[in-house]
Amino acid sequence: HKYDSILISVPFLACPFEVVKDIWEHVLPLLADGGTVSYVWHAGLIPVKTKFLEIFNPEKKKEFEKVTNYLDSLNSTYGAKCLLVKRNVSPLYVRHLKFEKPSELAGKELVKPAIL
């Protein structure tokens, strides 16, 4: 069965890179052609977490940057819309990505390896 829309509420910014990548690779085969995947992240978290990791755990900062680079690349390649939900504690961005032919992406890199 294929789905027209999938909402992922996993906190990607708290996950290791390989987990984030695996989730996307498992979700896309479930998506119908022209389908949309939506996910959320907390507004303002990236600069705060980046600075915190820079000071207290530089090694984890590299892993965090891999995750944010991966998500940024997905957004720039497949991004259809980004909404800011201000009436949430804390405010959230909801990103909507549109995949015309997700079945053609099976087994391929979703983003350019150079960004990682």
N, CA, C and O atoms as CSV, one atom per row, in Angstrom:
chain,resi,resn,atom,element,x,y,z
A,1,HIS,N,N,0.835,-1.183,0.000
A,1,HIS,CA,C,0.000,0.000,0.000
A,1,HIS,C,C,0.874,1.238,0.000
A,1,HIS,O,O,1.874,1.292,0.716
A,2,LYS,N,N,0.508,2.238,-0.798
A,2,LYS,CA,C,1.251,3.500,-0.883
A,2,LYS,C,C,0.413,4.629,-0.298
A,2,LYS,O,O,-0.815,4.621,-0.388
A,3,TYR,N,N,1.096,5.603,0.302
A,3,TYR,CA,C,0.423,6.714,0.966
A,3,TYR,C,C,0.702,8.025,0.242
A,3,TYR,O,O,1.812,8.259,-0.235
A,4,ASP,N,N,-0.320,8.880,0.165
A,4,ASP,CA,C,-0.164,10.192,-0.467
A,4,ASP,C,C,0.577,11.172,0.427
A,4,ASP,O,O,1.244,12.086,-0.058
A,5,SER,N,N,0.459,10.979,1.728
A,5,SER,CA,C,1.080,11.891,2.679
A,5,SER,C,C,1.535,11.123,3.916
A,5,SER,O,O,0.815,10.266,4.429
A,6,ILE,N,N,2.723,11.438,4.380
A,6,ILE,CA,C,3.271,10.819,5.580
A,6,ILE,C,C,3.791,11.940,6.479
A,6,ILE,O,O,4.504,12.836,6.027
A,7,LEU,N,N,3.417,11.872,7.764
A,7,LEU,CA,C,3.907,12.836,8.748
A,7,LEU,C,C,4.887,12.126,9.663
A,7,LEU,O,O,4.553,11.117,10.284
A,8,ILE,N,N,6.099,12.657,9.742
A,8,ILE,CA,C,7.128,12.105,10.622
A,8,ILE,C,C,7.279,13.056,11.799
A,8,ILE,O,O,7.596,14.232,11.618
A,9,SER,N,N,7.052,12.548,12.999
A,9,SER,CA,C,7.200,13.411,14.182
A,9,SER,C,C,8.428,13.046,15.011
A,9,SER,O,O,8.552,13.457,16.165
A,10,VAL,N,N,9.316,12.286,14.426
A,10,VAL,CA,C,10.574,11.925,15.084
A,10,VAL,C,C,11.415,13.193,15.259
A,10,VAL,O,O,11.533,13.978,14.318
A,11,PRO,N,N,11.993,13.409,16.428
A,11,PRO,CA,C,12.843,14.598,16.619
A,11,PRO,C,C,14.215,14.388,15.962
A,11,PRO,O,O,15.183,14.033,16.635
A,12,PHE,N,N,14.288,14.608,14.661
A,12,PHE,CA,C,15.514,14.354,13.907
A,12,PHE,C,C,16.742,15.018,14.510
A,12,PHE,O,O,17.835,14.453,14.473
A,13,LEU,N,N,16.571,16.209,15.063
A,13,LEU,CA,C,17.717,16.947,15.582
A,13,LEU,C,C,18.280,16.343,16.859
A,13,LEU,O,O,19.315,16.789,17.354
A,14,ALA,N,N,17.605,15.330,17.397
A,14,ALA,CA,C,18.100,14.626,18.582
A,14,ALA,C,C,18.615,13.233,18.226
A,14,ALA,O,O,19.011,12.474,19.110
A,15,CYS,N,N,18.612,12.895,16.935
A,15,CYS,CA,C,18.990,11.543,16.495
A,15,CYS,C,C,20.358,11.528,15.829
A,15,CYS,O,O,20.777,12.523,15.238
A,16,PRO,N,N,21.056,10.398,15.925
A,16,PRO,CA,C,22.300,10.246,15.164
A,16,PRO,C,C,22.013,10.252,13.662
A,16,PRO,O,O,20.913,9.915,13.224
A,17,PHE,N,N,23.005,10.636,12.898
A,17,PHE,CA,C,22.854,10.735,11.447
A,17,PHE,C,C,22.338,9.448,10.815
A,17,PHE,O,O,21.412,9.487,10.005
A,18,GLU,N,N,22.921,8.317,11.171
A,18,GLU,CA,C,22.517,7.046,10.549
A,18,GLU,C,C,21.048,6.719,10.808
A,18,GLU,O,O,20.388,6.136,9.948
A,19,VAL,N,N,20.534,7.080,11.966
A,19,VAL,CA,C,19.114,6.860,12.274
A,19,VAL,C,C,18.249,7.736,11.371
A,19,VAL,O,O,17.256,7.268,10.814
A,20,VAL,N,N,18.621,8.989,11.231
A,20,VAL,CA,C,17.875,9.915,10.375
A,20,VAL,C,C,17.853,9.399,8.940
A,20,VAL,O,O,16.800,9.353,8.304
A,21,LYS,N,N,19.001,9.019,8.447
A,21,LYS,CA,C,19.107,8.515,7.073
A,21,LYS,C,C,18.277,7.235,6.898
A,21,LYS,O,O,17.575,7.090,5.897
A,22,ASP,N,N,18.351,6.320,7.849
A,22,ASP,CA,C,17.581,5.076,7.778
A,22,ASP,C,C,16.080,5.339,7.773
A,22,ASP,O,O,15.337,4.686,7.039
A,23,ILE,N,N,15.633,6.282,8.580
A,23,ILE,CA,C,14.199,6.601,8.613
A,23,ILE,C,C,13.733,7.056,7.240
A,23,ILE,O,O,12.723,6.572,6.730
A,24,TRP,N,N,14.464,7.981,6.643
A,24,TRP,CA,C,14.072,8.464,5.309
A,24,TRP,C,C,14.091,7.334,4.283
A,24,TRP,O,O,13.205,7.259,3.431
A,25,GLU,N,N,15.078,6.465,4.355
A,25,GLU,CA,C,15.165,5.364,3.396
A,25,GLU,C,C,14.034,4.350,3.576
A,25,GLU,O,O,13.665,3.665,2.623
A,26,HIS,N,N,13.484,4.247,4.780
A,26,HIS,CA,C,12.373,3.328,5.031
A,26,HIS,C,C,11.017,3.961,4.724
A,26,HIS,O,O,10.065,3.253,4.393
A,27,VAL,N,N,10.921,5.272,4.830
A,27,VAL,CA,C,9.652,5.958,4.595
A,27,VAL,C,C,9.349,6.093,3.100
A,27,VAL,O,O,8.209,5.890,2.683
A,28,LEU,N,N,10.337,6.427,2.304
A,28,LEU,CA,C,10.085,6.726,0.890
A,28,LEU,C,C,9.440,5.581,0.108
A,28,LEU,O,O,8.587,5.856,-0.737
A,29,PRO,N,N,9.794,4.319,0.338
A,29,PRO,CA,C,9.099,3.258,-0.404
A,29,PRO,C,C,7.597,3.167,-0.093
A,29,PRO,O,O,6.844,2.551,-0.847
A,30,LEU,N,N,7.170,3.772,1.001
A,30,LEU,CA,C,5.748,3.759,1.371
A,30,LEU,C,C,4.966,4.894,0.709
A,30,LEU,O,O,3.739,4.936,0.795
A,31,LEU,N,N,5.670,5.806,0.055
A,31,LEU,CA,C,5.066,7.022,-0.484
A,31,LEU,C,C,4.646,6.827,-1.944
A,31,LEU,O,O,5.405,6.301,-2.758
A,32,ALA,N,N,3.419,7.262,-2.257
A,32,ALA,CA,C,2.926,7.212,-3.633
A,32,ALA,C,C,3.618,8.287,-4.474
A,32,ALA,O,O,4.128,9.272,-3.939
A,33,ASP,N,N,3.629,8.087,-5.790
A,33,ASP,CA,C,4.188,9.100,-6.688
A,33,ASP,C,C,3.473,10.426,-6.468
A,33,ASP,O,O,2.245,10.475,-6.389
A,34,GLY,N,N,4.249,11.498,-6.371
A,34,GLY,CA,C,3.701,12.818,-6.128
A,34,GLY,C,C,3.328,13.062,-4.671
A,34,GLY,O,O,2.710,14.074,-4.337
A,35,GLY,N,N,3.713,12.122,-3.804
A,35,GLY,CA,C,3.359,12.215,-2.386
A,35,GLY,C,C,4.206,13.212,-1.625
A,35,GLY,O,O,5.239,13.680,-2.105
A,36,THR,N,N,3.744,13.523,-0.428
A,36,THR,CA,C,4.390,14.511,0.429
A,36,THR,C,C,4.781,13.879,1.760
A,36,THR,O,O,4.007,13.138,2.366
A,37,VAL,N,N,5.991,14.186,2.196
A,37,VAL,CA,C,6.433,13.813,3.538
A,37,VAL,C,C,6.586,15.114,4.323
A,37,VAL,O,O,7.239,16.055,3.872
A,38,SER,N,N,5.977,15.147,5.496
A,38,SER,CA,C,6.071,16.324,6.358
A,38,SER,C,C,6.769,15.935,7.650
A,38,SER,O,O,6.577,14.836,8.169
A,39,TYR,N,N,7.576,16.846,8.157
A,39,TYR,CA,C,8.235,16.623,9.448
A,39,TYR,C,C,8.379,17.945,10.170
A,39,TYR,O,O,8.235,19.011,9.572
A,40,VAL,N,N,8.663,17.869,11.460
A,40,VAL,CA,C,8.748,19.079,12.280
A,40,VAL,C,C,10.125,19.199,12.921
A,40,VAL,O,O,10.834,18.212,13.113
A,41,TRP,N,N,10.483,20.449,13.249
A,41,TRP,CA,C,11.624,20.687,14.120
A,41,TRP,C,C,11.388,21.984,14.878
A,41,TRP,O,O,10.668,22.871,14.419
A,42,HIS,N,N,12.000,22.072,16.025
A,42,HIS,CA,C,11.797,23.231,16.892
A,42,HIS,C,C,12.557,24.438,16.361
A,42,HIS,O,O,13.758,24.371,16.100
A,43,ALA,N,N,11.844,25.527,16.207
A,43,ALA,CA,C,12.438,26.769,15.713
A,43,ALA,C,C,13.496,27.257,16.700
A,43,ALA,O,O,13.278,27.250,17.911
A,44,GLY,N,N,14.621,27.673,16.181
A,44,GLY,CA,C,15.685,28.224,17.021
A,44,GLY,C,C,16.589,27.204,17.672
A,44,GLY,O,O,17.564,27.575,18.327
A,45,LEU,N,N,16.290,25.919,17.508
A,45,LEU,CA,C,17.082,24.895,18.170
A,45,LEU,C,C,18.474,24.737,17.562
A,45,LEU,O,O,19.438,24.505,18.291
A,46,ILE,N,N,18.590,24.857,16.265
A,46,ILE,CA,C,19.871,24.583,15.598
A,46,ILE,C,C,20.988,25.500,16.106
A,46,ILE,O,O,22.039,24.990,16.495
A,47,PRO,N,N,20.815,26.832,16.121
A,47,PRO,CA,C,21.941,27.657,16.593
A,47,PRO,C,C,22.265,27.435,18.068
A,47,PRO,O,O,23.432,27.480,18.457
A,48,VAL,N,N,21.251,27.197,18.887
A,48,VAL,CA,C,21.488,26.978,20.320
A,48,VAL,C,C,22.239,25.663,20.536
A,48,VAL,O,O,23.230,25.619,21.266
A,49,LYS,N,N,21.762,24.597,19.899
A,49,LYS,CA,C,22.404,23.298,20.078
A,49,LYS,C,C,23.813,23.295,19.480
A,49,LYS,O,O,24.728,22.696,20.046
A,50,THR,N,N,23.984,23.958,18.351
A,50,THR,CA,C,25.312,24.032,17.728
A,50,THR,C,C,26.310,24.699,18.672
A,50,THR,O,O,27.423,24.203,18.848
A,51,LYS,N,N,25.926,25.801,19.269
A,51,LYS,CA,C,26.822,26.518,20.189
A,51,LYS,C,C,27.106,25.682,21.433
A,51,LYS,O,O,28.245,25.619,21.896
A,52,PHE,N,N,26.079,25.047,21.971
A,52,PHE,CA,C,26.233,24.200,23.147
A,52,PHE,C,C,27.215,23.054,22.862
A,52,PHE,O,O,28.117,22.791,23.657
A,53,LEU,N,N,27.033,22.380,21.723
A,53,LEU,CA,C,27.928,21.272,21.375
A,53,LEU,C,C,29.340,21.757,21.072
A,53,LEU,O,O,30.313,21.072,21.386
A,54,GLU,N,N,29.456,22.923,20.470
A,54,GLU,CA,C,30.769,23.499,20.172
A,54,GLU,C,C,31.581,23.657,21.452
A,54,GLU,O,O,32.787,23.408,21.469
A,55,ILE,N,N,30.916,24.068,22.510
A,55,ILE,CA,C,31.594,24.297,23.788
A,55,ILE,C,C,31.827,22.998,24.555
A,55,ILE,O,O,32.923,22.763,25.066
A,56,PHE,N,N,30.798,22.157,24.635
A,56,PHE,CA,C,30.850,21.015,25.544
A,56,PHE,C,C,31.126,19.655,24.891
A,56,PHE,O,O,31.562,18.725,25.569
A,57,ASN,N,N,30.879,19.532,23.591
A,57,ASN,CA,C,31.078,18.231,22.954
A,57,ASN,C,C,31.303,18.400,21.449
A,57,ASN,O,O,30.409,18.128,20.647
A,58,PRO,N,N,32.502,18.851,21.073
A,58,PRO,CA,C,32.795,19.110,19.658
A,58,PRO,C,C,32.606,17.887,18.747
A,58,PRO,O,O,32.250,18.040,17.578
A,59,GLU,N,N,32.838,16.692,19.267
A,59,GLU,CA,C,32.668,15.493,18.437
A,59,GLU,C,C,31.197,15.285,18.065
A,59,GLU,O,O,30.883,14.932,16.929
A,60,LYS,N,N,30.314,15.503,19.016
A,60,LYS,CA,C,28.879,15.369,18.729
A,60,LYS,C,C,28.394,16.499,17.824
A,60,LYS,O,O,27.400,16.346,17.115
A,61,LYS,N,N,29.085,17.617,17.846
A,61,LYS,CA,C,28.727,18.727,16.956
A,61,LYS,C,C,28.864,18.302,15.502
A,61,LYS,O,O,28.032,18.663,14.669
A,62,LYS,N,N,29.902,17.542,15.192
A,62,LYS,CA,C,30.099,17.054,13.815
A,62,LYS,C,C,28.938,16.164,13.387
A,62,LYS,O,O,28.452,16.271,12.261
A,63,GLU,N,N,28.496,15.292,14.279
A,63,GLU,CA,C,27.356,14.404,13.991
A,63,GLU,C,C,26.080,15.224,13.784
A,63,GLU,O,O,25.305,14.961,12.865
A,64,PHE,N,N,25.874,16.212,14.643
A,64,PHE,CA,C,24.709,17.086,14.538
A,64,PHE,C,C,24.721,17.841,13.212
A,64,PHE,O,O,23.679,17.990,12.573
A,65,GLU,N,N,25.884,18.313,12.800
A,65,GLU,CA,C,25.993,19.032,11.527
A,65,GLU,C,C,25.691,18.120,10.345
A,65,GLU,O,O,25.130,18.572,9.346
A,66,LYS,N,N,26.055,16.835,10.442
A,66,LYS,CA,C,25.703,15.889,9.381
A,66,LYS,C,C,24.187,15.783,9.251
A,66,LYS,O,O,23.655,15.744,8.142
A,67,VAL,N,N,23.499,15.737,10.384
A,67,VAL,CA,C,22.030,15.653,10.371
A,67,VAL,C,C,21.438,16.914,9.755
A,67,VAL,O,O,20.589,16.830,8.867
A,68,THR,N,N,21.877,18.082,10.217
A,68,THR,CA,C,21.302,19.326,9.695
A,68,THR,C,C,21.636,19.514,8.218
A,68,THR,O,O,20.796,20.002,7.462
A,69,ASN,N,N,22.832,19.142,7.793
A,69,ASN,CA,C,23.197,19.227,6.371
A,69,ASN,C,C,22.327,18.301,5.523
A,69,ASN,O,O,21.889,18.670,4.434
A,70,TYR,N,N,22.085,17.107,6.032
A,70,TYR,CA,C,21.253,16.136,5.329
A,70,TYR,C,C,19.830,16.681,5.160
A,70,TYR,O,O,19.270,16.644,4.065
A,71,LEU,N,N,19.253,17.186,6.254
A,71,LEU,CA,C,17.898,17.733,6.193
A,71,LEU,C,C,17.849,18.974,5.302
A,71,LEU,O,O,16.889,19.151,4.551
A,72,ASP,N,N,18.861,19.830,5.371
A,72,ASP,CA,C,18.914,21.010,4.502
A,72,ASP,C,C,18.950,20.610,3.032
A,72,ASP,O,O,18.299,21.232,2.193
A,73,SER,N,N,19.721,19.564,2.729
A,73,SER,CA,C,19.815,19.108,1.350
A,73,SER,C,C,18.482,18.520,0.866
A,73,SER,O,O,18.066,18.764,-0.266
A,74,LEU,N,N,17.823,17.750,1.727
A,74,LEU,CA,C,16.492,17.239,1.376
A,74,LEU,C,C,15.535,18.398,1.105
A,74,LEU,O,O,14.770,18.377,0.141
A,75,ASN,N,N,15.594,19.411,1.975
A,75,ASN,CA,C,14.711,20.565,1.811
A,75,ASN,C,C,14.993,21.311,0.517
A,75,ASN,O,O,14.061,21.710,-0.181
A,76,SER,N,N,16.258,21.504,0.189
A,76,SER,CA,C,16.573,22.260,-1.027
A,76,SER,C,C,16.245,21.463,-2.286
A,76,SER,O,O,15.955,22.054,-3.326
A,77,THR,N,N,16.285,20.138,-2.210
A,77,THR,CA,C,15.996,19.305,-3.375
A,77,THR,C,C,14.501,19.025,-3.532
A,77,THR,O,O,13.974,19.085,-4.642
A,78,TYR,N,N,13.821,18.723,-2.435
A,78,TYR,CA,C,12.439,18.262,-2.508
A,78,TYR,C,C,11.434,19.182,-1.795
A,78,TYR,O,O,10.229,18.934,-1.833
A,79,GLY,N,N,11.928,20.224,-1.157
A,79,GLY,CA,C,11.063,21.079,-0.347
A,79,GLY,C,C,9.961,21.756,-1.141
A,79,GLY,O,O,10.210,22.358,-2.186
A,80,ALA,N,N,8.743,21.652,-0.633
A,80,ALA,CA,C,7.595,22.280,-1.274
A,80,ALA,C,C,7.091,23.460,-0.454
A,80,ALA,O,O,6.641,24.464,-1.007
A,81,LYS,N,N,7.169,23.331,0.870
A,81,LYS,CA,C,6.619,24.382,1.725
A,81,LYS,C,C,7.210,24.249,3.125
A,81,LYS,O,O,7.541,23.150,3.572
A,82,CYS,N,N,7.336,25.378,3.805
A,82,CYS,CA,C,7.766,25.399,5.197
A,82,CYS,C,C,6.872,26.372,5.948
A,82,CYS,O,O,6.738,27.534,5.565
A,83,LEU,N,N,6.267,25.887,7.012
A,83,LEU,CA,C,5.375,26.711,7.821
A,83,LEU,C,C,5.933,26.854,9.228
A,83,LEU,O,O,6.531,25.923,9.767
A,84,LEU,N,N,5.734,28.016,9.814
A,84,LEU,CA,C,6.130,28.260,11.199
A,84,LEU,C,C,4.874,28.238,12.061
A,84,LEU,O,O,3.946,29.016,11.842
A,85,VAL,N,N,4.854,27.344,13.038
A,85,VAL,CA,C,3.730,27.251,13.974
A,85,VAL,C,C,4.154,27.977,15.248
A,85,VAL,O,O,4.900,27.439,16.066
A,86,LYS,N,N,3.670,29.196,15.399
A,86,LYS,CA,C,4.087,30.036,16.522
A,86,LYS,C,C,3.346,29.692,17.813
A,86,LYS,O,O,3.860,29.941,18.903
A,87,ARG,N,N,2.167,29.133,17.701
A,87,ARG,CA,C,1.359,28.842,18.895
A,87,ARG,C,C,1.658,27.461,19.451
A,87,ARG,O,O,0.753,26.727,19.845
A,88,ASN,N,N,2.890,27.129,19.476
A,88,ASN,CA,C,3.365,25.885,20.078
A,88,ASN,C,C,4.461,26.272,21.061
A,88,ASN,O,O,5.139,27.281,20.865
A,89,VAL,N,N,4.637,25.503,22.087
A,89,VAL,CA,C,5.717,25.764,23.047
A,89,VAL,C,C,6.733,24.643,22.865
A,89,VAL,O,O,6.448,23.517,23.273
A,90,SER,N,N,7.838,24.874,22.309
A,90,SER,CA,C,8.348,26.020,21.577
A,90,SER,C,C,7.840,25.999,20.132
A,90,SER,O,O,7.374,24.968,19.647
A,91,PRO,N,N,7.936,27.169,19.435
A,91,PRO,CA,C,7.470,27.221,18.043
A,91,PRO,C,C,8.141,26.148,17.190
A,91,PRO,O,O,9.292,25.777,17.419
A,92,LEU,N,N,7.391,25.659,16.198
A,92,LEU,CA,C,7.875,24.586,15.323
A,92,LEU,C,C,7.877,25.038,13.870
A,92,LEU,O,O,7.058,25.857,13.452
A,93,TYR,N,N,8.815,24.486,13.115
A,93,TYR,CA,C,8.739,24.547,11.666
A,93,TYR,C,C,8.148,23.227,11.204
A,93,TYR,O,O,8.528,22.159,11.682
A,94,VAL,N,N,7.220,23.315,10.274
A,94,VAL,CA,C,6.689,22.110,9.629
A,94,VAL,C,C,7.158,22.173,8.188
A,94,VAL,O,O,6.786,23.075,7.437
A,95,ARG,N,N,7.973,21.209,7.814
A,95,ARG,CA,C,8.528,21.152,6.460
A,95,ARG,C,C,7.759,20.108,5.658
A,95,ARG,O,O,7.515,19.000,6.135
A,96,HIS,N,N,7.384,20.472,4.444
A,96,HIS,CA,C,6.671,19.576,3.536
A,96,HIS,C,C,7.565,19.336,2.324
A,96,HIS,O,O,7.953,20.280,1.635
A,97,LEU,N,N,7.887,18.087,2.069
A,97,LEU,CA,C,8.725,17.720,0.932
A,97,LEU,C,C,7.903,16.892,-0.040
A,97,LEU,O,O,7.180,15.982,0.366
A,98,LYS,N,N,8.015,17.207,-1.320
A,98,LYS,CA,C,7.237,16.519,-2.356
A,98,LYS,C,C,8.173,15.658,-3.199
A,98,LYS,O,O,9.208,16.116,-3.684
A,99,PHE,N,N,7.778,14.404,-3.354
A,99,PHE,CA,C,8.569,13.440,-4.120
A,99,PHE,C,C,7.742,12.965,-5.308
A,99,PHE,O,O,6.758,12.245,-5.139
A,100,GLU,N,N,8.148,13.373,-6.520
A,100,GLU,CA,C,7.389,12.995,-7.717
A,100,GLU,C,C,7.436,11.497,-7.984
A,100,GLU,O,O,6.409,10.890,-8.287
A,101,LYS,N,N,8.605,10.902,-7.876
A,101,LYS,CA,C,8.778,9.469,-8.153
A,101,LYS,C,C,9.621,8.836,-7.056
A,101,LYS,O,O,10.776,8.488,-7.304
A,102,PRO,N,N,9.082,8.677,-5.849
A,102,PRO,CA,C,9.892,8.125,-4.749
A,102,PRO,C,C,10.393,6.713,-5.026
A,102,PRO,O,O,11.442,6.322,-4.513
A,103,SER,N,N,9.667,5.944,-5.827
A,103,SER,CA,C,10.104,4.580,-6.135
A,103,SER,C,C,11.423,4.569,-6.905
A,103,SER,O,O,12.183,3.604,-6.813
A,104,GLU,N,N,11.701,5.621,-7.655
A,104,GLU,CA,C,12.956,5.710,-8.408
A,104,GLU,C,C,14.146,6.030,-7.510
A,104,GLU,O,O,15.295,5.928,-7.942
A,105,LEU,N,N,13.880,6.415,-6.267
A,105,LEU,CA,C,14.953,6.765,-5.334
A,105,LEU,C,C,15.426,5.572,-4.511
A,105,LEU,O,O,16.419,5.676,-3.791
A,106,ALA,N,N,14.735,4.451,-4.608
A,106,ALA,CA,C,15.087,3.270,-3.809
A,106,ALA,C,C,16.529,2.856,-4.068
A,106,ALA,O,O,16.938,2.667,-5.214
A,107,GLY,N,N,17.286,2.719,-2.997
A,107,GLY,CA,C,18.672,2.279,-3.097
A,107,GLY,C,C,19.640,3.354,-3.549
A,107,GLY,O,O,20.831,3.082,-3.694
A,108,LYS,N,N,19.165,4.559,-3.775
A,108,LYS,CA,C,20.047,5.653,-4.200
A,108,LYS,C,C,20.228,6.630,-3.065
A,108,LYS,O,O,19.417,6.677,-2.140
A,109,GLU,N,N,21.291,7.410,-3.132
A,109,GLU,CA,C,21.527,8.463,-2.148
A,109,GLU,C,C,20.489,9.556,-2.357
A,109,GLU,O,O,20.293,10.019,-3.480
A,110,LEU,N,N,19.827,9.969,-1.291
A,110,LEU,CA,C,18.821,11.038,-1.395
A,110,LEU,C,C,19.460,12.402,-1.544
A,110,LEU,O,O,18.866,13.319,-2.111
A,111,VAL,N,N,20.671,12.533,-1.033
A,111,VAL,CA,C,21.379,13.811,-1.101
A,111,VAL,C,C,22.793,13.560,-1.621
A,111,VAL,O,O,23.286,12.432,-1.618
A,112,LYS,N,N,23.415,14.621,-2.057
A,112,LYS,CA,C,24.787,14.515,-2.567
A,112,LYS,C,C,25.730,14.157,-1.418
A,112,LYS,O,O,25.734,14.844,-0.396
A,113,PRO,N,N,26.524,13.102,-1.563
A,113,PRO,CA,C,27.443,12.712,-0.487
A,113,PRO,C,C,28.423,13.811,-0.076
A,113,PRO,O,O,28.918,13.797,1.051
A,114,ALA,N,N,28.707,14.742,-0.947
A,114,ALA,CA,C,29.670,15.811,-0.640
A,114,ALA,C,C,29.231,16.671,0.541
A,114,ALA,O,O,30.074,17.233,1.241
A,115,ILE,N,N,27.922,16.781,0.771
A,115,ILE,CA,C,27.465,17.646,1.857
A,115,ILE,C,C,27.668,16.983,3.215
A,115,ILE,O,O,27.613,17.654,4.246
A,116,LEU,N,N,27.900,15.689,3.224
A,116,LEU,CA,C,28.052,14.974,4.477
A,116,LEU,C,C,29.497,14.960,4.863
A,116,LEU,O,O,29.853,14.401,5.901
